Amino acid sequence: MIFSNPSGAPELACDQCGCRWFDRMANVCYECGAAVTPENLAEIEAALAAFAARNATASAINPVPGQPPQP
């Protein structure tokens, strides 16, 4: 399961219990022990790539956050 954190970045959550904490050494959820599947990993990689692409576009349009875009 993928959700967006308050800053808009994607985060992986457990498909079984919704927990966001994973044992990265064993690739399992800390809460329920469900395995992180290859499909989960592919889903988060795609979401992260899309997020990075959106941020790169936004940075190219307005490279200094909080400042108006330059002509």
N, C-alpha and C positions, 0 to 999 in steps of 0.2 A: 504494500500500500504506500502510495506517495502522497504527501501533503506539503503545503507551503508554510514555512515558518513566518513569523511576523515581518521579516525583512523581504519575504517573497522567495527565498531560496528553497528548493525542494529538499525534503528529508524523507528517509525511508522509515516506515513503521511496520511492525509485525502484522502479517495478514491474519494471524490467529487472535491476538489480544490487543493490538493497537499500540503496544509499547514501542518507544523509540530508542531503547537501549539494547545494544547487541554486543555479544562477546565476539570480537573480531578475530580472535585466535581460533575459535571453534565454529564461527559463523552460525551462531544460534542466538535467539532472543533470551535476554537475561530473565525476563518475567515468566515465560511459559516454556522455554526450551525449544520452540519451533525453529526449524532450519531455515536459513536464508537460502533461497533457491537461486539457480542461475538466472531464472526469469526475473526474480526480484532485483538482482544485480544489473541485468540489462535494462530494466525499467528505470532504476535510479541513474544509471549512466546516461541514458537518453534524456532524462529530465534535467540532469546537471549540464549536459551539452546545450540544451535549449535555453536554460537559464543563462549560461555563459554567453551564448550568441545574443540574447536580448540585452545583456549588460554591455557587451562590446558595441552594439549598435547605439545604445543610449550614451555611452562614453564618447563615441565618435561624434554624435550630434552635440553633446554638451560635456566637454572633457573636464570641466571644473564644477562639481556639484554645488548647488546653491548660487551659482552665477548664471546670468542670462547667456544663451547661446551666442557665439560670435558669428558675424555675417560671413 
